[in-house]
């Protein structure tokens, strides 16, 4: 009875601690996929007759171009391609996956989950599959869930971020339409190996006014409110997770933030003393791909050798909800 009470106490304490760790979670492989259609700022302004200029978009957002999915292409299509590339890098079969999590704000259907469709596309059977809807913090939320499940009876998980953000905006609304692009990124995680999630936390504050997309409608965004929010929570998250894991900020080899706006990223990185050569930045080529932005940037950075086994990598997401959080990894 004493042992049972002690175990139950540990479970309750772990549940109360939103950033419990470290947790064994080794990245076996990553992958990403973006549509072939490239839309640069000049084409976007001309085709939509926006009251702005390509130079203004570049200076205010850091975006030079983005990718748009063709009509008929679904989130599950992009997610499947990203997952295939991640599984290939991990050298494992889809049948070896116990868990599929898809973070998306643009699912194929209200039901079934897009994760189930990806699972079916891959020909995998028997594993668990479900979606996470948490906007631009969706991928770090899914990573948090996957890491915790890997501590139980789950051995291998595929975590995917995918969005077709170009379909969420009014094409003539220059306050939103210049930002968003389409894409997917995926990570294969294992309960074995030397990789760790040293600390992880996701939060929200119940704000639907600053950024929202009504069902069947288009996005509205308060740019100043989002700027103030993002430039605060990005450095706060970095500091909190480093303190929780007792890892100095100087030891962060790579910061992979949500690609919302280059100026937000530069502001946040500067505040915590992380130089831009330690930041994964690809918003210039993809725009804001919502839940896909972090895994796409992570995949590119790891394939370029910007972080290696043993290095500390920080993922930070923030967006509608208003939701934010991050995962501090040791590869």
KEKE-3310 file (N, C-alpha, C; in steps of 0.2 Angstrom, whole numbers, plus 5000, padded with zeros to 4 digits):
npx = (5004:5010:5020:5011:5004:5015:5019:5007:5007:5018:5014:5003:5010:5019:5009:5004:5015:5019:5030:5037:5051:5068:5064:5065:5067:5071:5077:5075:5074:5070:5059:5053:5041:5036:5024:5026:5024:5029:5027:5031:5034:5032:5024:5013:5008:5004:4995:4985:4982:4986:4987:5001:5018:5031:5044:5040:5033:5044:5053:5045:5041:5051:5048:5051:5046:5033:5026:5012:4999:4991:4975:4964:4974:4977:4979:4983:4989:5001:5006:5008:5019:5029:5030:5034:5047:5053:5052:5060:5073:5074:5075:5065:5050:5033:5024:5031:5028:5020:5012:5004:5004:4996:4998:4988:4979:4971:4963:4959:4946:4932:4930:4936:4951:4965:4977:4974:4971:4984:4990:4983:4987:5000:5000:5000:4995:4986:4992:4991:4982:4979:4974:4980:4975:4981:4985:4998:5006:5005:5014:5024:5016:5011:5023:5026:5016:5019:5031:5028:5020:5029:5035:5028:5020:5023:5033:5038:5035:5027:5028:5019:5018:5007:5000:4989:4990:4987:4974:4967:4965:4959:4961:4963:4966:4978:4984:4985:4986:4998:5007:5005:5009:5011:5014:5023:5030:5040:5044:5052:5051:5059:5058:5069:5087:5099:5093:5084:5070:5072:5065:5048:5035:5018:5007:4992:4981:4967:4962:4953:4952:4963:4968:4960:4951:4935:4924:4922:4925:4937:4953:4956:4967:4975:4988:4997:4994:4998:5012:5016:5013:5020:5034:5036:5033:5042:5056:5054:5050:5061:5070:5063:5063:5076:5080:5073:5078:5091:5100:5112:5108:5118:5122:5113:5113:5105:5091:5075:5062:5045:5040:5035:5037:5051:5056:5051:5057:5071:5070:5067:5077:5088:5085:5087:5101:5105:5113:5110:5116:5114:5101:5087:5081:5070:5059:5060:5059:5047:5037:5024:5020:5012:5007:5017:5029:5039:5044:5048:5058:5067:5070:5077:5088:5094:5098:5107:5117:5118:5116:5120:5121:5119:5119:5110:5094:5082:5064:5052:5035:5021:5005:4988:4976:4977:4991:5006:5023:5036:5049:5064:5077:5089:5099)
npy = (4994:5006:5008:5009:5021:5030:5029:5034:5047:5052:5052:5061:5073:5074:5077:5089:5097:5106:5106:5094:5084:5077:5068:5053:5054:5052:5059:5051:5054:5067:5076:5086:5095:5105:5113:5114:5126:5142:5158:5174:5190:5200:5194:5191:5204:5209:5200:5200:5213:5221:5234:5238:5236:5225:5228:5233:5222:5213:5221:5223:5210:5200:5191:5184:5176:5163:5146:5140:5128:5118:5119:5107:5100:5092:5094:5082:5076:5084:5082:5068:5066:5073:5065:5053:5056:5059:5046:5039:5045:5040:5027:5017:5007:5012:5003:5001:5011:5018:5028:5042:5059:5074:5090:5103:5117:5117:5105:5090:5085:5088:5077:5061:5062:5071:5064:5051:5049:5051:5041:5030:5033:5030:5016:5010:5001:4999:5007:5022:5037:5054:5071:5088:5103:5118:5130:5140:5136:5123:5112:5112:5108:5096:5089:5089:5081:5069:5066:5064:5053:5043:5039:5030:5016:5018:5016:5022:5037:5047:5064:5077:5093:5103:5114:5123:5137:5147:5147:5152:5165:5181:5185:5198:5205:5214:5214:5201:5192:5193:5185:5171:5154:5137:5121:5106:5097:5085:5074:5060:5051:5042:5030:5025:5027:5041:5053:5067:5076:5089:5099:5105:5115:5121:5134:5144:5158:5161:5170:5175:5186:5193:5185:5176:5163:5162:5148:5143:5155:5169:5174:5186:5198:5206:5215:5223:5218:5205:5206:5212:5202:5191:5195:5196:5183:5174:5176:5174:5161:5154:5157:5152:5138:5135:5138:5129:5117:5118:5123:5133:5148:5151:5139:5134:5127:5128:5138:5136:5144:5148:5153:5167:5180:5189:5200:5199:5187:5191:5201:5194:5184:5192:5198:5188:5185:5177:5174:5177:5167:5156:5153:5145:5150:5153:5160:5168:5161:5153:5159:5161:5146:5141:5128:5121:5127:5126:5112:5111:5121:5115:5102:5107:5113:5103:5094:5101:5100:5109:5106:5093:5076:5076:5090:5105:5110:5121:5123:5134:5140:5150:5158:5159:5159:5165:5156:5148:5141:5128:5117:5110:5102:5089:5082)
npz = (5000:5004:4994:4983:4986:4985:4972:4966:4971:4964:4951:4951:4955:4944:4934:4939:4936:4923:4915:4916:4916:4914:4898:4890:4873:4857:4842:4828:4814:4802:4791:4778:4767:4754:4743:4725:4719:4719:4726:4724:4732:4722:4713:4721:4725:4713:4708:4717:4718:4729:4741:4744:4744:4736:4743:4755:4761:4762:4771:4783:4787:4783:4773:4757:4748:4746:4747:4738:4739:4726:4719:4726:4732:4748:4766:4772:4761:4760:4772:4772:4763:4770:4781:4775:4771:4783:4789:4780:4782:4796:4794:4796:4795:4791:4798:4810:4818:4832:4836:4828:4827:4822:4820:4816:4808:4797:4794:4784:4785:4796:4804:4799:4809:4803:4805:4805:4792:4786:4792:4785:4772:4773:4774:4787:4801:4816:4825:4836:4832:4830:4830:4834:4838:4839:4833:4829:4839:4838:4834:4844:4855:4851:4851:4865:4870:4863:4868:4882:4880:4875:4887:4892:4886:4873:4859:4847:4838:4826:4823:4816:4808:4799:4787:4777:4775:4766:4762:4773:4773:4768:4752:4748:4759:4765:4778:4782:4771:4765:4773:4774:4770:4763:4769:4776:4790:4798:4812:4818:4832:4846:4860:4864:4865:4866:4866:4873:4880:4888:4895:4894:4890:4888:4886:4887:4885:4883:4873:4860:4852:4847:4836:4825:4816:4810:4809:4792:4788:4786:4791:4804:4811:4824:4822:4830:4843:4842:4839:4851:4860:4855:4855:4868:4874:4867:4871:4885:4886:4881:4892:4903:4900:4899:4912:4919:4915:4919:4910:4903:4893:4884:4880:4871:4856:4845:4840:4836:4831:4829:4813:4811:4809:4803:4810:4823:4827:4827:4837:4848:4850:4851:4864:4873:4871:4860:4846:4828:4820:4827:4825:4818:4803:4790:4785:4775:4763:4764:4771:4783:4789:4799:4809:4803:4802:4812:4812:4798:4798:4807:4801:4790:4796:4803:4793:4787:4796:4807:4820:4831:4838:4856:4857:4862:4858:4855:4853:4849:4850:4846:4845:4839:4852:4865:4862:4868:4869:4872:4868:4875:4869:4870:4858)
capx = (5000:5014:5023:5006:5003:5021:5018:5002:5010:5023:5010:5000:5015:5021:5003:5004:5021:5018:5036:5041:5057:5069:5060:5068:5064:5077:5075:5078:5074:5066:5057:5048:5038:5032:5022:5031:5022:5032:5024:5036:5031:5030:5018:5007:5005:5001:4989:4979:4981:4986:4989:5007:5024:5036:5049:5037:5032:5051:5055:5041:5040:5056:5046:5052:5042:5030:5023:5005:4996:4987:4968:4963:4979:4975:4984:4985:4994:5008:5009:5011:5025:5034:5031:5038:5054:5056:5053:5066:5079:5075:5076:5060:5044:5027:5021:5034:5025:5015:5008:5004:5001:4996:4996:4985:4973:4968:4962:4955:4939:4930:4932:4941:4957:4970:4982:4971:4972:4991:4992:4981:4991:5007:4998:5001:4989:4987:4995:4986:4982:4975:4976:4981:4973:4983:4988:5006:5009:5003:5019:5027:5011:5011:5030:5025:5011:5022:5037:5025:5018:5035:5038:5023:5020:5024:5040:5040:5030:5028:5024:5019:5015:5005:4995:4988:4988:4985:4967:4963:4965:4955:4967:4963:4967:4985:4986:4985:4987:5006:5011:5005:5011:5009:5019:5023:5036:5038:5049:5051:5054:5059:5058:5076:5092:5101:5090:5080:5067:5074:5060:5043:5029:5014:5002:4987:4978:4960:4961:4951:4951:4969:4969:4955:4948:4929:4922:4920:4927:4944:4957:4957:4973:4977:4995:5001:4993:5002:5019:5018:5013:5026:5040:5037:5033:5048:5062:5051:5050:5068:5073:5060:5065:5083:5081:5070:5082:5097:5105:5113:5106:5124:5123:5108:5116:5100:5085:5070:5056:5039:5042:5029:5039:5058:5058:5049:5062:5077:5069:5067:5084:5093:5084:5090:5108:5106:5115:5106:5119:5111:5094:5085:5077:5068:5053:5061:5057:5041:5032:5022:5016:5008:5010:5022:5035:5045:5047:5051:5065:5071:5072:5082:5094:5097:5101:5113:5122:5118:5116:5122:5119:5122:5118:5104:5090:5076:5059:5047:5029:5017:5000:4981:4974:4984:4995:5013:5027:5042:5053:5071:5079:5096:5099)
capy = (5000:5012:5009:5011:5028:5034:5030:5039:5054:5054:5053:5067:5078:5075:5080:5096:5100:5107:5106:5089:5081:5075:5063:5050:5055:5053:5060:5046:5057:5072:5077:5091:5095:5111:5113:5117:5133:5148:5165:5179:5196:5204:5191:5192:5210:5210:5196:5202:5220:5224:5241:5238:5235:5220:5230:5234:5216:5211:5224:5222:5203:5196:5186:5186:5171:5157:5141:5139:5122:5119:5117:5099:5097:5093:5094:5075:5075:5087:5078:5061:5067:5075:5059:5048:5058:5058:5039:5037:5047:5036:5020:5013:5006:5015:4998:5001:5017:5017:5035:5048:5065:5079:5097:5107:5121:5116:5098:5088:5085:5089:5070:5059:5066:5071:5059:5045:5049:5050:5034:5026:5034:5026:5009:5008:4999:4997:5013:5027:5043:5059:5078:5093:5110:5124:5135:5141:5132:5116:5107:5111:5105:5089:5086:5088:5075:5063:5064:5061:5046:5039:5037:5024:5010:5020:5016:5026:5042:5052:5070:5081:5099:5104:5119:5126:5144:5152:5146:5154:5172:5185:5187:5206:5208:5215:5213:5194:5188:5193:5181:5164:5149:5130:5116:5101:5095:5079:5071:5053:5050:5035:5030:5023:5031:5045:5060:5069:5082:5091:5103:5106:5118:5124:5138:5148:5163:5162:5176:5174:5192:5195:5182:5171:5161:5159:5142:5145:5162:5171:5177:5193:5198:5213:5215:5226:5214:5199:5208:5213:5195:5186:5197:5194:5175:5170:5176:5171:5153:5152:5158:5147:5131:5134:5138:5122:5111:5120:5123:5140:5150:5151:5132:5132:5127:5130:5140:5135:5147:5148:5158:5171:5187:5189:5205:5196:5182:5194:5204:5189:5181:5197:5199:5182:5185:5171:5177:5174:5162:5150:5153:5143:5155:5151:5163:5172:5156:5149:5163:5158:5140:5140:5123:5117:5131:5124:5106:5113:5124:5110:5098:5110:5114:5096:5091:5106:5099:5114:5103:5086:5072:5079:5097:5107:5113:5124:5124:5139:5141:5155:5160:5160:5156:5165:5150:5148:5136:5126:5110:5110:5095:5087:5078)
capz = (5000:5004:4987:4978:4987:4983:4964:4964:4972:4959:4945:4953:4955:4937:4931:4940:4934:4916:4912:4919:4912:4907:4896:4884:4866:4853:4835:4823:4807:4801:4784:4776:4761:4752:4736:4720:4717:4722:4724:4727:4734:4716:4710:4726:4725:4707:4706:4721:4718:4736:4742:4747:4739:4738:4748:4762:4764:4764:4777:4789:4788:4781:4768:4750:4744:4750:4743:4738:4736:4720:4721:4727:4737:4755:4771:4772:4756:4762:4778:4771:4760:4775:4785:4771:4771:4790:4790:4776:4786:4802:4792:4799:4792:4794:4802:4816:4822:4837:4837:4824:4829:4817:4822:4810:4809:4791:4792:4778:4787:4804:4806:4804:4810:4797:4807:4803:4784:4785:4794:4780:4766:4773:4775:4793:4804:4823:4830:4838:4827:4832:4828:4839:4835:4843:4828:4828:4844:4838:4834:4851:4859:4849:4853:4872:4871:4861:4873:4888:4879:4875:4893:4894:4882:4866:4857:4841:4836:4821:4825:4810:4808:4792:4786:4771:4778:4761:4762:4779:4773:4763:4747:4747:4765:4765:4784:4783:4765:4764:4778:4775:4765:4764:4769:4781:4792:4802:4816:4820:4839:4849:4867:4865:4863:4871:4865:4879:4881:4895:4898:4889:4893:4883:4889:4883:4890:4882:4869:4853:4848:4844:4830:4824:4810:4811:4805:4786:4787:4785:4797:4807:4816:4827:4821:4836:4849:4841:4840:4858:4863:4853:4857:4875:4876:4864:4876:4891:4885:4881:4899:4908:4899:4901:4920:4922:4914:4921:4904:4901:4886:4880:4878:4866:4850:4839:4842:4831:4833:4824:4808:4811:4807:4805:4815:4830:4829:4829:4843:4854:4850:4854:4871:4877:4869:4855:4839:4823:4817:4831:4825:4811:4800:4783:4783:4768:4757:4765:4774:4790:4788:4805:4813:4799:4802:4816:4809:4792:4799:4811:4796:4786:4800:4805:4787:4786:4801:4812:4827:4831:4844:4862:4857:4865:4853:4858:4849:4853:4846:4848:4840:4841:4858:4863:4865:4867:4873:4869:4870:4875:4867:4869:4853)
cpx = (5004:5017:5017:5005:5009:5020:5013:5003:5014:5019:5006:5005:5018:5015:5003:5009:5020:5024:5040:5046:5063:5065:5064:5064:5069:5074:5078:5078:5069:5064:5053:5046:5034:5030:5027:5030:5025:5029:5028:5031:5028:5024:5012:5004:5001:4995:4983:4978:4981:4989:4995:5012:5028:5041:5046:5036:5039:5053:5051:5040:5046:5055:5048:5048:5038:5028:5016:5003:4991:4980:4967:4968:4977:4980:4987:4990:5001:5011:5012:5018:5031:5036:5035:5046:5057:5057:5059:5072:5080:5076:5071:5054:5038:5024:5025:5032:5019:5010:5010:5001:5002:4994:4994:4979:4969:4967:4958:4947:4938:4932:4932:4947:4962:4976:4980:4972:4979:4993:4989:4985:4998:5006:5000:4995:4991:4989:4989:4987:4977:4978:4976:4979:4975:4987:4995:5010:5008:5008:5022:5022:5011:5018:5029:5021:5015:5028:5034:5023:5023:5037:5033:5025:5021:5031:5042:5034:5032:5024:5025:5016:5013:5000:4995:4985:4985:4978:4963:4962:4961:4961:4968:4965:4975:4988:4987:4988:4995:5010:5011:5006:5009:5015:5018:5030:5035:5045:5047:5055:5054:5060:5065:5081:5094:5098:5085:5076:5068:5069:5055:5037:5025:5008:4997:4984:4970:4958:4959:4950:4957:4970:4964:4953:4941:4928:4919:4922:4935:4947:4956:4963:4974:4985:4999:5000:4998:5009:5020:5018:5019:5033:5041:5038:5039:5053:5060:5052:5057:5071:5070:5062:5072:5084:5078:5074:5090:5102:5106:5111:5112:5125:5118:5112:5112:5094:5080:5063:5051:5041:5036:5031:5047:5060:5056:5055:5069:5076:5070:5073:5089:5092:5087:5098:5109:5107:5111:5109:5117:5104:5092:5080:5076:5062:5054:5058:5050:5036:5030:5018:5013:5011:5016:5029:5041:5048:5050:5058:5069:5074:5078:5089:5098:5101:5107:5118:5123:5118:5117:5120:5123:5121:5111:5100:5084:5070:5054:5042:5025:5012:4993:4980:4973:4988:5002:5017:5033:5044:5060:5073:5086:5096:5103)
cpy = (5006:5013:5012:5019:5032:5035:5034:5046:5056:5056:5060:5073:5080:5078:5087:5100:5101:5106:5100:5086:5079:5069:5060:5051:5057:5054:5056:5049:5062:5073:5083:5091:5102:5110:5116:5124:5138:5154:5170:5185:5200:5201:5191:5198:5212:5206:5198:5209:5223:5231:5241:5236:5229:5222:5231:5227:5213:5214:5223:5215:5198:5191:5189:5182:5166:5152:5140:5132:5123:5117:5109:5096:5098:5093:5087:5074:5078:5083:5071:5061:5069:5069:5054:5050:5057:5050:5036:5038:5043:5029:5015:5013:5010:5010:4998:5007:5016:5022:5040:5054:5071:5085:5101:5111:5121:5108:5096:5088:5087:5082:5066:5063:5065:5065:5052:5044:5048:5043:5029:5027:5030:5019:5006:5006:4997:5002:5018:5033:5048:5066:5082:5099:5115:5129:5135:5138:5125:5111:5106:5107:5097:5085:5085:5082:5069:5061:5061:5054:5041:5036:5031:5018:5012:5020:5021:5030:5046:5058:5075:5088:5101:5109:5121:5133:5148:5152:5149:5162:5175:5187:5194:5209:5208:5213:5206:5190:5188:5188:5174:5160:5142:5126:5111:5099:5089:5077:5064:5053:5043:5035:5027:5027:5036:5052:5061:5075:5084:5095:5104:5109:5121:5128:5142:5153:5165:5168:5174:5180:5194:5192:5176:5169:5158:5153:5145:5152:5163:5174:5184:5193:5205:5212:5217:5221:5208:5200:5209:5206:5191:5188:5197:5187:5172:5170:5173:5164:5151:5152:5153:5140:5130:5134:5131:5117:5112:5120:5131:5142:5150:5144:5129:5133:5129:5132:5139:5138:5147:5154:5162:5178:5187:5194:5203:5191:5186:5198:5199:5186:5186:5198:5194:5181:5179:5175:5173:5168:5155:5150:5150:5148:5154:5155:5167:5168:5153:5153:5160:5152:5137:5134:5119:5121:5128:5117:5107:5116:5119:5105:5101:5111:5108:5093:5095:5105:5104:5112:5096:5083:5075:5087:5099:5111:5115:5126:5129:5141:5146:5157:5161:5156:5160:5160:5150:5142:5134:5119:5111:5103:5095:5081:5071)
cpz = (5000:4997:4982:4979:4985:4975:4962:4965:4967:4952:4946:4952:4948:4933:4932:4938:4926:4912:4914:4914:4917:4905:4890:4878:4861:4845:4831:4816:4807:4793:4783:4769:4760:4745:4732:4718:4721:4720:4728:4728:4728:4713:4714:4725:4719:4706:4711:4722:4725:4736:4747:4742:4741:4743:4754:4765:4766:4771:4783:4791:4787:4776:4761:4746:4749:4745:4744:4735:4731:4723:4721:4731:4744:4760:4772:4767:4757:4768:4777:4767:4765:4779:4782:4771:4778:4791:4786:4780:4792:4800:4795:4794:4795:4799:4809:4821:4826:4838:4831:4827:4824:4820:4816:4812:4802:4789:4786:4779:4794:4807:4800:4805:4804:4799:4805:4795:4782:4786:4788:4774:4766:4774:4781:4797:4812:4828:4831:4833:4829:4830:4834:4835:4840:4839:4828:4833:4844:4838:4841:4856:4857:4851:4861:4873:4869:4866:4879:4886:4878:4881:4896:4890:4874:4864:4852:4839:4830:4822:4819:4811:4801:4792:4779:4772:4772:4760:4768:4778:4767:4758:4747:4754:4766:4772:4786:4777:4763:4768:4776:4769:4767:4765:4775:4783:4797:4806:4818:4827:4842:4856:4869:4863:4868:4870:4871:4877:4888:4899:4892:4893:4887:4887:4884:4888:4888:4878:4862:4849:4844:4837:4830:4817:4811:4807:4798:4784:4786:4791:4798:4812:4818:4827:4827:4842:4848:4842:4847:4862:4861:4855:4865:4877:4873:4869:4883:4891:4885:4888:4903:4907:4901:4909:4922:4921:4916:4916:4903:4894:4882:4877:4873:4859:4844:4842:4836:4833:4827:4820:4807:4807:4808:4810:4822:4832:4831:4835:4849:4855:4853:4861:4875:4875:4864:4849:4834:4819:4821:4830:4818:4808:4792:4781:4777:4762:4758:4768:4781:4788:4794:4808:4809:4800:4806:4813:4802:4793:4803:4806:4792:4790:4802:4799:4785:4791:4806:4819:4827:4838:4850:4862:4859:4859:4856:4853:4853:4848:4849:4843:4843:4847:4864:4866:4863:4871:4869:4871:4870:4874:4868:4864:4855)
residu = (UNK:UNK:UNK:UNK:UNK:UNK:UNK:UNK:UNK:UNK:UNK:UNK:UNK:UNK:UNK:UNK:UNK:UNK:UNK:UNK:UNK:UNK:UNK:UNK:UNK:UNK:UNK:UNK:UNK:UNK:UNK:UNK:UNK:UNK:UNK:UNK:UNK:UNK:UNK:UNK:UNK:UNK:UNK:UNK:UNK:UNK:UNK:UNK:UNK:UNK:UNK:UNK:UNK:UNK:UNK:UNK:UNK:UNK:UNK:UNK:UNK:UNK:UNK:UNK:UNK:UNK:UNK:UNK:UNK:UNK:UNK:UNK:UNK:UNK:UNK:UNK:UNK:UNK:UNK:UNK:UNK:UNK:UNK:UNK:UNK:UNK:UNK:UNK:UNK:UNK:UNK:UNK:UNK:UNK:UNK:UNK:UNK:UNK:UNK:UNK:UNK:UNK:UNK:UNK:UNK:UNK:UNK:UNK:UNK:UNK:UNK:UNK:UNK:UNK:UNK:UNK:UNK:UNK:UNK:UNK:UNK:UNK:UNK:UNK:UNK:UNK:UNK:UNK:UNK:UNK:UNK:UNK:UNK:UNK:UNK:UNK:UNK:UNK:UNK:UNK:UNK:UNK:UNK:UNK:UNK:UNK:UNK:UNK:UNK:UNK:UNK:UNK:UNK:UNK:UNK:UNK:UNK:UNK:UNK:UNK:UNK:UNK:UNK:UNK:UNK:UNK:UNK:UNK:UNK:UNK:UNK:UNK:UNK:UNK:UNK:UNK:UNK:UNK:UNK:UNK:UNK:UNK:UNK:UNK:UNK:UNK:UNK:UNK:UNK:UNK:UNK:UNK:UNK:UNK:UNK:UNK:UNK:UNK:UNK:UNK:UNK:UNK:UNK:UNK:UNK:UNK:UNK:UNK:UNK:UNK:UNK:UNK:UNK:UNK:UNK:UNK:UNK:UNK:UNK:UNK:UNK:UNK:UNK:UNK:UNK:UNK:UNK:UNK:UNK:UNK:UNK:UNK:UNK:UNK:UNK:UNK:UNK:UNK:UNK:UNK:UNK:UNK:UNK:UNK:UNK:UNK:UNK:UNK:UNK:UNK:UNK:UNK:UNK:UNK:UNK:UNK:UNK:UNK:UNK:UNK:UNK:UNK:UNK:UNK:UNK:UNK:UNK:UNK:UNK:UNK:UNK:UNK:UNK:UNK:UNK:UNK:UNK:UNK:UNK:UNK:UNK:UNK:UNK:UNK:UNK:UNK:UNK:UNK:UNK:UNK:UNK:UNK:UNK:UNK:UNK:UNK:UNK:UNK:UNK:UNK:UNK:UNK:UNK:UNK:UNK:UNK:UNK:UNK:UNK:UNK:UNK:UNK:UNK:UNK:UNK:UNK:UNK:UNK:UNK:UNK:UNK:UNK:UNK:UNK:UNK:UNK:UNK:UNK:UNK:UNK:UNK)
# end
